[in-house]
Amino acid sequence: MNRKIIYILMIAVGLFVTSCDDFLDERPQSVASAANFYKSDSDIENAVNACYATLQMSQLYRDFMITMTETRSDNVEDQNPGGNAGRDYNIDKFAAGADNAAITSMWQYSYNAIMRCNAVLDNIGVCTNASLKQRYEGEARFLRGLMYFNLVRFYGAVPIVRTQISVSQAIASSRDEVNSVYGFIEEDFKAASALLPKQYPDSEKGRATSGAALGMLAKVYLTQARWSDCVTIIERLLSAEYSGVYKLLPDVADVFKSDNKLNEELMFVVHYSKSIVGEGHGFNQYFGNASFLDVNLRNGYEADDARKGLLEPVVIDKTTTPFVKFYDTFDPTTKNVGYDQAILRYADVLLMYAEALNEIRFDASSSSKALEYLNMVRDRSGATMYLSTDFASQDAFRSAVLLERRLEFPLEMHRWFDLIRTNTAEEAMAKVGMNITKDDYLYPIPKSEMELCPNFYQNPGYSDK
């Protein structure tokens, strides 16, 4: 059987299911059909764990999400045209085509994760424990919504796959309109927010929560410039309903320390363990060499800004100098680090709130709520707080929020998405010598998918061949 057909079979039917000791373990133990595998609550739990496991893979959050968001942006410059056959370098230089391995893998593994989620949802009826059934459905819908949110921002219109499908159905699929994809994402995050608990016992921490679902829903609204909807969702997170669940840690460095995992600021993470083989991170090239970072980013911090130090390399392995922000501990046995990769932080929610409030109505007064929440994040870092007199216009405040997001979340996979949703990518990339157009806001549909699916069309600016 053709290798591509074998792969699409695995994705389309969604049968790749792992069994594990806990939800961190991604090692496959069996490949089974839905007819003989899903029989109990524990079978569904294993299938949910397999959904989480996909996020840990190099093709998604371990490596390629960093390449496709940070390397693409003005934060990182890849200086190695020969590395990985130019895979990352070409993404950085806006020269990547539809056969780029990272672009292809991001599509394929995102849909693999979606099909794992669909396998859970299609077979959730075998659960006998009503509480677990509700939670497992919420987790699957949260993770599926997350995958589609990435896909629509990377590729634009993409196929919506609600259930497990056959090979022939996969090949016959078409790209759904962007608005439809966003509607589907909203459905999943809304459902997840109603189904999931606010918190878990320590043994289960790291799973998706109702607050994380609401935070992601707010980001979906922000991305679509639905400011009022964004504010409504965030005000729920700020209300008494979530009192005591989330907070800014007093020291920003503590957010990323491996011995301070799953803290109140980390709303959702990709969970890793450096002590389990295959469950930790290796050293990402961009985090180990300050020369990869844009000089304007490094020089953008005030001298007393605590975030500045997080980008200073420290030696934790005699052959490597990674950044302390992520790599503060190292396991000499596994040769891995175990930081949890933040997908959503409470600081992000606060800055989204400031941004959305300003977009609804510019407030130049000293009692401005938008200014208050912008300063909450800035004050924690030790940087000089903004005054209302610092902003002569709504656009000036808008620029300040975007800058604060850059300083708060470097290497956290937000920058490229922030640039394209604020329509500032062309201006930002021109400052680092890259002349781009709106066509560069999206990646190409992978060549392998174009060859398999005759109904697909290529994104503007890229060759169909």
Stockholm file with secondary structure:
# STOCKHOLM 1.0

chainA/1-465         MNRKIIYILMIAVGLFVTSCDDFLDERPQSVASAANFYKSDSDIENAVNACYATLQMSQLYRDFMITMTETRSDNVEDQNPGGNAGRDYNIDKFAAGADNAAITSMWQYSYNAIMRCNAVLDNIGVCTNASLKQRYEGEARFLRGLMYFNLVRFYGAVPIVRTQISVSQAIASSRDEVNSVYGFIEEDFKAASALLPKQYPDSEKGRATSGAALGMLAKVYLTQARWSDCVTIIERLLSAEYSGVYKLLPDVADVFKSDNKLNEELMFVVHYSKSIVGEGHGFNQYFGNASFLDVNLRNGYEADDARKGLLEPVVIDKTTTPFVKFYDTFDPTTKNVGYDQAILRYADVLLMYAEALNEIRFDASSSSKALEYLNMVRDRSGATMYLSTDFASQDAFRSAVLLERRLEFPLEMHRWFDLIRTNTAEEAMAKVGMNITKDDYLYPIPKSEMELCPNFYQNPGYSDK
#=GR chainA/1-465 SS CCHHHHHHHHHHHTCEECCCSSTTCCCCCEECCHHHHCCSHHHHHHHHHHHHHHHTSIIIIITHHHIIIIITSSSBCCCCTTGGGGHHHHHHTTCCCTTCHHHHHHHHHHHHHHHHHHHHHHTGGGCCCHHHHHHHHHHHHHHHHHHHHHHHHHHSSBCCCCSCCCHHHHHTCCCBCHHHHHHHHHHHHHHHHHHSCSCCCGGGTTSCCHHHHHHHHHHHHHHTTCHHHHHHHHHHHTSGGGTTTCCCCSSGGGGGCGGGCSCTTEEEEECCCTTSTTSSBCCCGGGSCGGGBCHHHHTTSCTTCHHHHTTSBCCSBTTBCCBTTTCSCCBTTTTBBCCCEEEEEHHHHHHHHHHHHHHHCCCCSTTCHHHHHHHHHHHHHTCCCCCGGGCSSHHHHHHHHHHHHHHHCTTTTCHHHHHHHTTCHHHHHHTTTCCCCGGGGSCCCCHHHHHHCTTCCCCTTSCCC
#=GC SS_cons         CCHHHHHHHHHHHTCEECCCSSTTCCCCCEECCHHHHCCSHHHHHHHHHHHHHHHTSIIIIITHHHIIIIITSSSBCCCCTTGGGGHHHHHHTTCCCTTCHHHHHHHHHHHHHHHHHHHHHHTGGGCCCHHHHHHHHHHHHHHHHHHHHHHHHHHSSBCCCCSCCCHHHHHTCCCBCHHHHHHHHHHHHHHHHHHSCSCCCGGGTTSCCHHHHHHHHHHHHHHTTCHHHHHHHHHHHTSGGGTTTCCCCSSGGGGGCGGGCSCTTEEEEECCCTTSTTSSBCCCGGGSCGGGBCHHHHTTSCTTCHHHHTTSBCCSBTTBCCBTTTCSCCBTTTTBBCCCEEEEEHHHHHHHHHHHHHHHCCCCSTTCHHHHHHHHHHHHHTCCCCCGGGCSSHHHHHHHHHHHHHHHCTTTTCHHHHHHHTTCHHHHHHTTTCCCCGGGGSCCCCHHHHHHCTTCCCCTTSCCC
//
